[in-house]
């Protein structure tokens, strides 16, 4: 009788241990399901902060260039009284990044040297390495230009007050998200604005990251 009681007690102990294990597994699964959105939110916020830091540096660099040379670091025809020029992309089609970074041999990029004649470094940007899609990518082409891309591998869009009326067109007014466009003025009282297309890589959508908001 005692033997049977002892076996029953041990069986009860084993069953109770299994139940405890299942409870622990369930708790871990619940915590993991809660942690995933939190982790995604933290990553999204971190990417946004990194992107905004670069955009702020670009604004400061362009402003400092303008103060130093009394002109913008890109070719702008006499546009006073007209509309602002189309946004400039930080791709390798313009010498903008090379001009602001004053990087390398100035004789290798005559166009950049013609803008930044004193070869002053206005911004220090990270160089993308090992296949990374964030930072400055050297084109290696004949122009010697560089492109600057965000964390999602897309160039930044820079809006410049080229007609000198101290305001720029607000891309938010054309945002596909009505929560953004409904309260967006047509113009912004600033001379420079920088825009990233965000994770979806599409301009003027709700996940855009901009320097004026």
DODOLO-798924 format. One record per residue: residue number from 0; residue in three letters; z, x, y of N, C-alpha, C in turn. Coordinates in steps of 0.05 Angstrom, whole numbers, plus 5000, padded with zeros to 4 digits. Each point is the difference from the previous one (the first is absolute). Layout:
BEGIN
+-----+-----+------+------+------+------+------+------+------+------+------+
:   k :   r :  nc3 :  nc1 :  nc2 : cac3 : cac1 : cac2 :  cc3 :  cc1 :  cc2 :
+-----+-----+------+------+------+------+------+------+------+------+------+
: NUM : ALA :    Z :    X :    Y :    Z :    X :    Y :    Z :    X :    Y :
...
+-----+-----+------+------+------+------+------+------+------+------+------+
REM end
This chain:
BEGIN
+-----+-----+------+------+------+------+------+------+------+------+------+
:   k :   r :  nc3 :  nc1 :  nc2 : cac3 : cac1 : cac2 :  cc3 :  cc1 :  cc2 :
+-----+-----+------+------+------+------+------+------+------+------+------+
:   0 : UNK : 5000 : 5017 : 4976 : 5000 : 4983 : 5024 : 5000 : 5017 : 5025 :
:   1 : UNK : 5017 : 5021 : 4998 : 5001 : 5018 : 5023 : 4974 : 5015 : 5003 :
:   2 : UNK : 4987 : 5007 : 4978 : 4975 : 5014 : 5001 : 4979 : 4983 : 5014 :
:   3 : UNK : 4998 : 4975 : 4993 : 4981 : 4982 : 5012 : 5006 : 4997 : 5030 :
:   4 : UNK : 5025 : 4998 : 5007 : 5007 : 4997 : 5029 : 4992 : 5025 : 5015 :
:   5 : UNK : 5004 : 5024 : 4988 : 4992 : 5025 : 5013 : 4970 : 5001 : 5004 :
:   6 : UNK : 4984 : 4992 : 4980 : 4971 : 5000 : 5002 : 4991 : 4980 : 5022 :
:   7 : UNK : 5013 : 4977 : 5001 : 4993 : 4980 : 5020 : 5005 : 5010 : 5028 :
:   8 : UNK : 5023 : 5015 : 5003 : 5007 : 5010 : 5026 : 4980 : 5021 : 5009 :
:   9 : UNK : 4992 : 5018 : 4980 : 4980 : 5020 : 5007 : 4973 : 4988 : 5008 :
:  10 : UNK : 4992 : 4979 : 4985 : 4975 : 4986 : 5007 : 5002 : 4988 : 5028 :
:  11 : UNK : 5023 : 4988 : 5006 : 5004 : 4989 : 5027 : 4997 : 5021 : 5021 :
:  12 : UNK : 5012 : 5024 : 4995 : 4998 : 5022 : 5019 : 4971 : 5008 : 5004 :
:  13 : UNK : 4985 : 5003 : 4978 : 4972 : 5008 : 5002 : 4984 : 4979 : 5015 :
:  14 : UNK : 5005 : 4974 : 4994 : 4985 : 4979 : 5014 : 5006 : 5001 : 5030 :
:  15 : UNK : 5025 : 5004 : 5007 : 5008 : 5000 : 5027 : 4987 : 5024 : 5015 :
:  16 : UNK : 4998 : 5023 : 4987 : 4987 : 5023 : 5011 : 4971 : 4995 : 5005 :
:  17 : UNK : 4986 : 4986 : 4982 : 4972 : 4993 : 5004 : 4996 : 4982 : 5024 :
:  18 : UNK : 5018 : 4980 : 5002 : 4999 : 4982 : 5023 : 5003 : 5015 : 5026 :
:  19 : UNK : 5019 : 5019 : 5000 : 5005 : 5016 : 5024 : 4975 : 5016 : 5007 :
:  20 : UNK : 4987 : 5011 : 4980 : 4976 : 5016 : 5004 : 4978 : 4982 : 5012 :
:  21 : UNK : 4997 : 4976 : 4990 : 4980 : 4982 : 5010 : 5005 : 4992 : 5030 :
:  22 : UNK : 5026 : 4996 : 5005 : 5008 : 4994 : 5028 : 4993 : 5023 : 5019 :
:  23 : UNK : 5005 : 5024 : 4991 : 4994 : 5024 : 5016 : 4970 : 5002 : 5005 :
:  24 : UNK : 4984 : 4995 : 4979 : 4971 : 5002 : 5002 : 4990 : 4979 : 5020 :
:  25 : UNK : 5011 : 4976 : 4998 : 4992 : 4979 : 5019 : 5007 : 5007 : 5029 :
:  26 : UNK : 5024 : 5011 : 5003 : 5009 : 5008 : 5027 : 4981 : 5022 : 5011 :
:  27 : UNK : 4994 : 5019 : 4984 : 4982 : 5022 : 5008 : 4972 : 4989 : 5008 :
:  28 : UNK : 4991 : 4981 : 4984 : 4973 : 4988 : 5006 : 5001 : 4985 : 5026 :
:  29 : UNK : 5022 : 4986 : 5006 : 5003 : 4985 : 5025 : 5001 : 5019 : 5023 :
:  30 : UNK : 5016 : 5021 : 4997 : 5002 : 5020 : 5022 : 4973 : 5014 : 5005 :
:  31 : UNK : 4985 : 5005 : 4978 : 4974 : 5013 : 5004 : 4981 : 4982 : 5014 :
:  32 : UNK : 5000 : 4974 : 4993 : 4983 : 4981 : 5014 : 5006 : 4997 : 5029 :
:  33 : UNK : 5026 : 5003 : 5007 : 5008 : 4999 : 5028 : 4993 : 5026 : 5015 :
:  34 : UNK : 5001 : 5022 : 4985 : 4995 : 5026 : 5012 : 4971 : 5005 : 5008 :
:  35 : UNK : 4981 : 4988 : 4984 : 4972 : 5005 : 5005 : 4991 : 4991 : 5028 :
:  36 : UNK : 5006 : 4975 : 5008 : 4992 : 4992 : 5027 : 5014 : 5016 : 5022 :
:  37 : UNK : 5025 : 5007 : 4994 : 5015 : 5016 : 5020 : 4987 : 5027 : 5003 :
:  38 : UNK : 4993 : 5013 : 4978 : 4986 : 5026 : 5000 : 4974 : 4998 : 5015 :
:  39 : UNK : 4984 : 4979 : 4994 : 4975 : 4996 : 5013 : 5003 : 4997 : 5030 :
:  40 : UNK : 5021 : 4985 : 5008 : 5005 : 4995 : 5028 : 5008 : 5027 : 5014 :
:  41 : UNK : 5016 : 5016 : 4986 : 5008 : 5026 : 5012 : 4976 : 5018 : 5003 :
:  42 : UNK : 4982 : 5001 : 4979 : 4976 : 5016 : 5001 : 4982 : 4991 : 5023 :
:  43 : UNK : 4997 : 4974 : 5002 : 4982 : 4989 : 5021 : 5011 : 5007 : 5028 :
:  44 : UNK : 5026 : 4998 : 5003 : 5012 : 5007 : 5026 : 4997 : 5030 : 5005 :
:  45 : UNK : 5003 : 5017 : 4980 : 4997 : 5029 : 5003 : 4972 : 5007 : 5008 :
:  46 : UNK : 4980 : 4987 : 4987 : 4972 : 5005 : 5007 : 4994 : 4991 : 5029 :
:  47 : UNK : 5012 : 4978 : 5007 : 4996 : 4990 : 5028 : 5011 : 5019 : 5020 :
:  48 : UNK : 5024 : 5011 : 4995 : 5013 : 5018 : 5019 : 4984 : 5026 : 5002 :
:  49 : UNK : 4990 : 5010 : 4977 : 4983 : 5025 : 5001 : 4975 : 4995 : 5016 :
:  50 : UNK : 4988 : 4977 : 4996 : 4975 : 4993 : 5014 : 5005 : 4998 : 5030 :
:  51 : UNK : 5022 : 4986 : 5007 : 5006 : 4997 : 5029 : 5006 : 5026 : 5013 :
:  52 : UNK : 5013 : 5018 : 4985 : 5006 : 5026 : 5012 : 4975 : 5015 : 5007 :
:  53 : UNK : 4980 : 4999 : 4982 : 4974 : 5013 : 5006 : 4986 : 4987 : 5024 :
:  54 : UNK : 5001 : 4974 : 5001 : 4988 : 4985 : 5022 : 5013 : 5007 : 5027 :
:  55 : UNK : 5026 : 5002 : 5000 : 5014 : 5008 : 5024 : 4992 : 5028 : 5009 :
:  56 : UNK : 4998 : 5019 : 4980 : 4992 : 5027 : 5007 : 4971 : 5000 : 5012 :
:  57 : UNK : 4983 : 4984 : 4989 : 4972 : 4998 : 5011 : 5000 : 4990 : 5028 :
:  58 : UNK : 5016 : 4980 : 5006 : 5001 : 4989 : 5027 : 5011 : 5021 : 5020 :
:  59 : UNK : 5021 : 5014 : 4992 : 5011 : 5021 : 5017 : 4980 : 5022 : 5004 :
:  60 : UNK : 4986 : 5008 : 4979 : 4981 : 5023 : 5002 : 4977 : 4993 : 5018 :
:  61 : UNK : 4990 : 4975 : 4998 : 4977 : 4992 : 5017 : 5009 : 4998 : 5029 :
:  62 : UNK : 5025 : 4989 : 5004 : 5011 : 4998 : 5028 : 5003 : 5028 : 5012 :
:  63 : UNK : 5011 : 5019 : 4984 : 5004 : 5027 : 5010 : 4973 : 5014 : 5006 :
:  64 : UNK : 4981 : 4995 : 4982 : 4973 : 5011 : 5005 : 4989 : 4990 : 5027 :
:  65 : UNK : 5003 : 4974 : 5004 : 4990 : 4988 : 5025 : 5014 : 5011 : 5024 :
:  66 : UNK : 5026 : 5005 : 4998 : 5015 : 5011 : 5022 : 4991 : 5029 : 5005 :
:  67 : UNK : 4993 : 5015 : 4979 : 4992 : 5028 : 5003 : 4972 : 5003 : 5011 :
:  68 : UNK : 4982 : 4983 : 4990 : 4971 : 5004 : 5007 : 4989 : 4978 : 5018 :
:  69 : UNK : 5016 : 4979 : 5005 : 4991 : 4978 : 5017 : 4976 : 4986 : 4988 :
:  70 : UNK : 4999 : 4998 : 4974 : 4978 : 4986 : 4986 : 5010 : 4995 : 4971 :
:  71 : UNK : 4985 : 4983 : 4986 : 5006 : 4994 : 4973 : 4988 : 5021 : 4981 :
:  72 : UNK : 5011 : 5003 : 4976 : 4990 : 5021 : 4982 : 4976 : 4991 : 4983 :
:  73 : UNK : 4984 : 4981 : 5011 : 4976 : 4991 : 4988 : 4979 : 4996 : 5022 :
:  74 : UNK : 4975 : 4997 : 4992 : 4979 : 4996 : 5019 : 5000 : 4971 : 5010 :
:  75 : UNK : 5003 : 4996 : 5026 : 5000 : 4974 : 5012 : 4982 : 5001 : 5024 :
:  76 : UNK : 4979 : 4983 : 5000 : 4982 : 4999 : 5023 : 5015 : 4986 : 5023 :
:  77 : UNK : 4989 : 5001 : 5023 : 5012 : 4986 : 5023 : 5001 : 4970 : 4995 :
:  78 : UNK : 5023 : 4991 : 4991 : 5003 : 4972 : 4991 : 5018 : 4984 : 5018 :
:  79 : UNK : 5006 : 5010 : 5024 : 5018 : 4986 : 5018 : 4988 : 4972 : 5007 :
:  80 : UNK : 5016 : 4979 : 4997 : 4992 : 4973 : 5006 : 4988 : 4986 : 4976 :
:  81 : UNK : 4992 : 5014 : 4979 : 4989 : 4987 : 4977 : 5022 : 4995 : 4979 :
:  82 : UNK : 4991 : 4994 : 4976 : 5019 : 4996 : 4978 : 5008 : 5027 : 4988 :
:  83 : UNK : 5023 : 5001 : 4987 : 5009 : 5024 : 4986 : 4980 : 5006 : 4977 :
:  84 : UNK : 4997 : 5025 : 4994 : 4983 : 5008 : 4977 : 5013 : 4990 : 4974 :
:  85 : UNK : 4984 : 4999 : 4979 : 5010 : 4992 : 4974 : 5022 : 5019 : 4991 :
:  86 : UNK : 5018 : 4990 : 4984 : 5022 : 5018 : 4989 : 4988 : 5025 : 4986 :
:  87 : UNK : 5014 : 5022 : 5004 : 4992 : 5025 : 4987 : 5015 : 5003 : 4973 :
:  88 : UNK : 4985 : 5006 : 4979 : 5012 : 5005 : 4974 : 5005 : 5030 : 4997 :
:  89 : UNK : 5023 : 5006 : 4987 : 5007 : 5028 : 4996 : 4986 : 5011 : 4975 :
:  90 : UNK : 4973 : 4996 : 4999 : 4985 : 5011 : 4978 : 4987 : 5026 : 5010 :
:  91 : UNK : 4982 : 5011 : 4984 : 4989 : 5026 : 5007 : 4973 : 4997 : 5016 :
:  92 : UNK : 4996 : 4976 : 5011 : 4976 : 4995 : 5017 : 5005 : 5009 : 5029 :
:  93 : UNK : 5025 : 5003 : 5007 : 5006 : 5010 : 5027 : 5019 : 5024 : 4998 :
:  94 : UNK : 5001 : 5017 : 5021 : 5017 : 5023 : 4999 : 5029 : 4994 : 5009 :
:  95 : UNK : 5007 : 4975 : 5002 : 5026 : 4992 : 5012 : 5024 : 5016 : 4988 :
:  96 : UNK : 5002 : 5000 : 4974 : 5023 : 5013 : 4987 : 4999 : 5030 : 5005 :
:  97 : UNK : 4976 : 5011 : 4997 : 4998 : 5029 : 5005 : 5007 : 5007 : 5029 :
:  98 : UNK : 4992 : 4983 : 5018 : 5007 : 5004 : 5029 : 5030 : 5000 : 5004 :
:  99 : UNK : 5013 : 4980 : 4989 : 5029 : 4998 : 5004 : 5017 : 5021 : 4986 :
: 100 : UNK : 4990 : 5008 : 4976 : 5015 : 5019 : 4984 : 4994 : 5029 : 5008 :
: 101 : UNK : 4977 : 5005 : 5013 : 4992 : 5027 : 5007 : 5004 : 5019 : 4976 :
: 102 : UNK : 4989 : 4991 : 4978 : 5005 : 5014 : 4975 : 4977 : 5019 : 4992 :
: 103 : UNK : 5007 : 5024 : 4992 : 4980 : 5018 : 4990 : 4986 : 5015 : 5022 :
: 104 : UNK : 4976 : 5011 : 4994 : 4984 : 5015 : 5018 : 4986 : 4981 : 5020 :
: 105 : UNK : 5005 : 5002 : 5026 : 4987 : 4982 : 5019 : 4970 : 5003 : 4999 :
: 106 : UNK : 4990 : 5023 : 4993 : 4971 : 5004 : 4999 : 4986 : 4986 : 4977 :
: 107 : UNK : 5017 : 4990 : 4980 : 4989 : 4986 : 4977 : 4993 : 4971 : 5007 :
: 108 : UNK : 5011 : 4991 : 5022 : 4995 : 4972 : 5008 : 4995 : 5000 : 5030 :
: 109 : UNK : 4976 : 5005 : 5008 : 4993 : 5002 : 5029 : 5006 : 4974 : 5014 :
: 110 : UNK : 4996 : 4977 : 4987 : 5005 : 4975 : 5013 : 5029 : 4996 : 5007 :
: 111 : UNK : 5018 : 5007 : 4980 : 5028 : 4998 : 5005 : 5009 : 5019 : 5023 :
: 112 : UNK : 4989 : 5024 : 4999 : 5006 : 5020 : 5021 : 4991 : 4991 : 5027 :
: 113 : UNK : 4979 : 4985 : 5002 : 4990 : 4990 : 5026 : 5019 : 4980 : 5012 :
: 114 : UNK : 5015 : 4985 : 4983 : 5020 : 4982 : 5011 : 5026 : 5014 : 5006 :
: 115 : UNK : 5010 : 5015 : 4981 : 5025 : 5014 : 5003 : 4995 : 5029 : 5006 :
: 116 : UNK : 4991 : 5006 : 5024 : 4990 : 5026 : 5007 : 5022 : 5021 : 4999 :
: 117 : UNK : 5025 : 4992 : 5005 : 5023 : 5019 : 4998 : 5012 : 5002 : 4972 :
: 118 : UNK : 4988 : 4984 : 4982 : 5009 : 5000 : 4972 : 5030 : 4996 : 4997 :
: 119 : UNK : 5009 : 4979 : 5013 : 5028 : 4993 : 4999 : 5005 : 4981 : 4976 :
: 120 : UNK : 5022 : 5005 : 4986 : 5007 : 4983 : 4977 : 5017 : 4977 : 5010 :
: 121 : UNK : 4989 : 4976 : 4999 : 5014 : 4976 : 5010 : 5014 : 4984 : 4978 :
: 122 : UNK : 4993 : 5006 : 4975 : 5013 : 4985 : 4978 : 5000 : 5018 : 4975 :
: 123 : UNK : 5020 : 4997 : 4983 : 5003 : 5015 : 4975 : 5000 : 4980 : 4978 :
: 124 : UNK : 4979 : 4998 : 4985 : 4997 : 4980 : 4978 : 5000 : 5014 : 4973 :
: 125 : UNK : 5011 : 4987 : 4980 : 5000 : 5011 : 4973 : 4972 : 5001 : 4989 :
: 126 : UNK : 4994 : 5021 : 4985 : 4975 : 5003 : 4987 : 5002 : 4988 : 4972 :
: 127 : UNK : 4982 : 4982 : 4992 : 5001 : 4988 : 4974 : 4994 : 5021 : 4979 :
: 128 : UNK : 5017 : 5002 : 4979 : 4996 : 5020 : 4979 : 5001 : 4987 : 4972 :
: 129 : UNK : 4988 : 5013 : 4981 : 5001 : 4992 : 4972 : 4992 : 4971 : 4996 :
: 130 : UNK : 4978 : 4992 : 5014 : 4989 : 4974 : 4996 : 5015 : 4978 : 5014 :
: 131 : UNK : 5020 : 5006 : 5016 : 5015 : 4980 : 5015 : 4981 : 4986 : 5019 :
: 132 : UNK : 5007 : 4975 : 5006 : 4983 : 4984 : 5018 : 5015 : 4994 : 5026 :
: 133 : UNK : 5018 : 5018 : 5007 : 5015 : 4996 : 5025 : 5000 : 5026 : 5016 :
: 134 : UNK : 4990 : 4999 : 5024 : 4999 : 5023 : 5017 : 4972 : 5007 : 5008 :
: 135 : UNK : 4997 : 5025 : 5009 : 4974 : 5010 : 5009 : 4984 : 5011 : 4977 :
: 136 : UNK : 4976 : 4992 : 4997 : 4982 : 5009 : 4979 : 4977 : 5016 : 5014 :
: 137 : UNK : 4997 : 5024 : 4992 : 4979 : 5017 : 5011 : 4973 : 4992 : 4987 :
: 138 : UNK : 4981 : 4994 : 5017 : 4974 : 4990 : 4990 : 4984 : 5022 : 4987 :
: 139 : UNK : 5002 : 5024 : 5011 : 4985 : 5022 : 4990 : 4970 : 4999 : 5006 :
: 140 : UNK : 4993 : 4980 : 5017 : 4972 : 4997 : 5007 : 4992 : 5019 : 5023 :
: 141 : UNK : 4975 : 4997 : 5008 : 4989 : 5017 : 5021 : 5014 : 4996 : 5027 :
: 142 : UNK : 5010 : 4976 : 5004 : 5012 : 4994 : 5026 : 5027 : 5013 : 5004 :
: 143 : UNK : 5014 : 5006 : 4977 : 5027 : 5011 : 5002 : 5021 : 4980 : 5008 :
: 144 : UNK : 4992 : 4974 : 5000 : 5019 : 4979 : 5007 : 5020 : 4995 : 4977 :
: 145 : UNK : 5021 : 4985 : 5007 : 5020 : 4992 : 4980 : 5004 : 4970 : 5002 :
: 146 : UNK : 5010 : 4989 : 4978 : 5007 : 4972 : 5001 : 5030 : 4996 : 4994 :
: 147 : UNK : 5012 : 4981 : 5013 : 5028 : 4994 : 4996 : 5002 : 4973 : 4987 :
: 148 : UNK : 5013 : 4998 : 4977 : 5003 : 4975 : 4985 : 5029 : 4993 : 4997 :
: 149 : UNK : 5005 : 4973 : 4997 : 5027 : 4991 : 4996 : 5007 : 5001 : 4970 :
: 150 : UNK : 5023 : 4989 : 4993 : 5011 : 5003 : 4973 : 4982 : 4986 : 4979 :
: 151 : UNK : 4982 : 4982 : 5010 : 4982 : 4985 : 4983 : 4971 : 5012 : 5000 :
: 152 : UNK : 4998 : 5024 : 5013 : 4974 : 5014 : 5000 : 4980 : 4990 : 5020 :
: 153 : UNK : 5009 : 4984 : 5019 : 4981 : 4989 : 5020 : 5005 : 5013 : 5027 :
: 154 : UNK : 4978 : 5004 : 5016 : 5004 : 5011 : 5027 : 5015 : 4981 : 5019 :
: 155 : UNK : 5013 : 5011 : 5019 : 5013 : 4984 : 5021 : 4979 : 4991 : 5020 :
: 156 : UNK : 5005 : 4977 : 5013 : 4983 : 4990 : 5021 : 5014 : 5003 : 5026 :
: 157 : UNK : 4987 : 5014 : 5019 : 5013 : 5006 : 5026 : 4985 : 4984 : 5022 :
: 158 : UNK : 5015 : 4984 : 5014 : 4989 : 4984 : 5022 : 5007 : 5015 : 5026 :
: 159 : UNK : 4980 : 5005 : 5017 : 5004 : 5016 : 5024 : 4991 : 4984 : 5025 :
: 160 : UNK : 5015 : 5002 : 5021 : 4993 : 4987 : 5025 : 4978 : 5017 : 5014 :
: 161 : UNK : 4976 : 4996 : 4992 : 4978 : 5016 : 5010 : 4989 : 4991 : 5027 :
: 162 : UNK : 5006 : 4974 : 5007 : 4990 : 4991 : 5027 : 5022 : 5002 : 5021 :
: 163 : UNK : 5022 : 5013 : 4993 : 5021 : 5007 : 5020 : 5012 : 4976 : 5014 :
: 164 : UNK : 5003 : 4978 : 4986 : 5014 : 4977 : 5013 : 5029 : 4996 : 4990 :
: 165 : UNK : 5010 : 5021 : 4986 : 5027 : 5001 : 4990 : 5007 : 4978 : 4981 :
: 166 : UNK : 4980 : 4992 : 4984 : 5005 : 4981 : 4978 : 4979 : 5004 : 4979 :
: 167 : UNK : 5008 : 4992 : 4975 : 4981 : 5002 : 4978 : 4998 : 4972 : 4986 :
: 168 : UNK : 4978 : 4995 : 4986 : 4997 : 4976 : 4985 : 5019 : 5000 : 4977 :
: 169 : UNK : 5013 : 4977 : 4995 : 5020 : 4998 : 4980 : 4988 : 4990 : 4974 :
: 170 : UNK : 4998 : 5017 : 4979 : 4990 : 4992 : 4974 : 5015 : 4977 : 4988 :
: 171 : UNK : 5026 : 4997 : 5007 : 5016 : 4979 : 4988 : 4989 : 4972 : 5007 :
: 172 : UNK : 4985 : 4998 : 5022 : 4989 : 4974 : 5008 : 4979 : 4990 : 4980 :
: 173 : UNK : 4989 : 5019 : 4983 : 4980 : 4993 : 4980 : 5012 : 5002 : 4972 :
: 174 : UNK : 5026 : 5002 : 4997 : 5013 : 5003 : 4974 : 4996 : 4974 : 4984 :
: 175 : UNK : 4994 : 5004 : 4974 : 4995 : 4977 : 4983 : 5026 : 4984 : 4994 :
: 176 : UNK : 5023 : 5012 : 5005 : 5025 : 4986 : 4997 : 5007 : 4986 : 5026 :
: 177 : UNK : 5001 : 4974 : 5000 : 5004 : 4985 : 5024 : 5028 : 5005 : 5012 :
: 178 : UNK : 5019 : 5008 : 4983 : 5026 : 5006 : 5010 : 4999 : 5024 : 5019 :
: 179 : UNK : 4980 : 5018 : 4996 : 4997 : 5023 : 5017 : 4982 : 4993 : 5024 :
: 180 : UNK : 4977 : 4988 : 4994 : 4980 : 4995 : 5021 : 5009 : 4978 : 5020 :
: 181 : UNK : 5016 : 4981 : 4991 : 5008 : 4978 : 5018 : 5016 : 5009 : 5024 :
: 182 : UNK : 5015 : 5020 : 4997 : 5017 : 5010 : 5022 : 4991 : 5026 : 5012 :
: 183 : UNK : 4975 : 5008 : 4993 : 4990 : 5026 : 5009 : 4984 : 4996 : 5026 :
: 184 : UNK : 5006 : 5014 : 5022 : 4983 : 4999 : 5024 : 4974 : 5014 : 4995 :
: 185 : UNK : 4980 : 4994 : 5016 : 4974 : 5012 : 4996 : 5000 : 5030 : 5007 :
: 186 : UNK : 5016 : 5007 : 5019 : 5001 : 5028 : 5008 : 5029 : 5011 : 4999 :
: 187 : UNK : 5002 : 5026 : 4996 : 5026 : 5013 : 5000 : 5002 : 5019 : 5024 :
: 188 : UNK : 5023 : 4999 : 5014 : 5003 : 5017 : 5024 : 5006 : 5029 : 4993 :
: 189 : UNK : 4981 : 5014 : 4988 : 5004 : 5027 : 4992 : 4973 : 5014 : 4999 :
: 190 : UNK : 4999 : 5026 : 5000 : 4975 : 5015 : 5000 : 4991 : 5010 : 4973 :
: 191 : UNK : 5018 : 5000 : 4981 : 4994 : 5009 : 4972 : 5014 : 4983 : 4980 :
: 192 : UNK : 4987 : 4993 : 4979 : 5011 : 4986 : 4977 : 4990 : 5011 : 4975 :
: 193 : UNK : 5016 : 5001 : 4979 : 4992 : 5010 : 4974 : 5006 : 4979 : 4978 :
: 194 : UNK : 4980 : 4997 : 4982 : 5002 : 4979 : 4980 : 4994 : 5012 : 4972 :
: 195 : UNK : 5017 : 4992 : 4981 : 4994 : 5006 : 4971 : 4994 : 4974 : 4987 :
: 196 : UNK : 4981 : 5000 : 4981 : 4992 : 4975 : 4987 : 5019 : 4992 : 4978 :
: 197 : UNK : 5020 : 5017 : 4994 : 5021 : 4992 : 4981 : 4991 : 5002 : 4971 :
: 198 : UNK : 5017 : 4990 : 4982 : 4994 : 5002 : 4971 : 4974 : 4987 : 4991 :
: 199 : UNK : 4992 : 4978 : 5013 : 4975 : 4986 : 4991 : 4975 : 5014 : 5011 :
: 200 : UNK : 5003 : 5019 : 5018 : 4978 : 5016 : 5011 : 4979 : 4983 : 5015 :
: 201 : UNK : 5009 : 4977 : 5010 : 4982 : 4982 : 5015 : 5011 : 4996 : 5028 :
: 202 : UNK : 4983 : 5003 : 5020 : 5008 : 4997 : 5027 : 5008 : 4972 : 5007 :
: 203 : UNK : 5020 : 4998 : 5018 : 5008 : 4974 : 5012 : 5010 : 4980 : 4979 :
: 204 : UNK : 5017 : 5010 : 4981 : 5014 : 4982 : 4982 : 5030 : 5004 : 5003 :
: 205 : UNK : 5015 : 4983 : 4987 : 5029 : 4999 : 5006 : 5015 : 5025 : 4993 :
: 206 : UNK : 4989 : 5018 : 4983 : 5014 : 5024 : 4993 : 4992 : 5024 : 5017 :
: 207 : UNK : 4985 : 4995 : 5021 : 4993 : 5022 : 5018 : 5025 : 5012 : 5012 :
: 208 : UNK : 5000 : 5026 : 5004 : 5022 : 5014 : 5014 : 4989 : 5010 : 5026 :
: 209 : UNK : 5012 : 4992 : 5022 : 4990 : 5007 : 5027 : 5022 : 5013 : 5017 :
: 210 : UNK : 4991 : 5014 : 5020 : 5019 : 5015 : 5017 : 5013 : 4983 : 5021 :
: 211 : UNK : 4990 : 4976 : 5005 : 5010 : 4984 : 5022 : 5019 : 4978 : 4991 :
: 212 : UNK : 5006 : 4998 : 4975 : 5019 : 4980 : 4991 : 5024 : 5014 : 4986 :
+-----+-----+------+------+------+------+------+------+------+------+------+
REM end
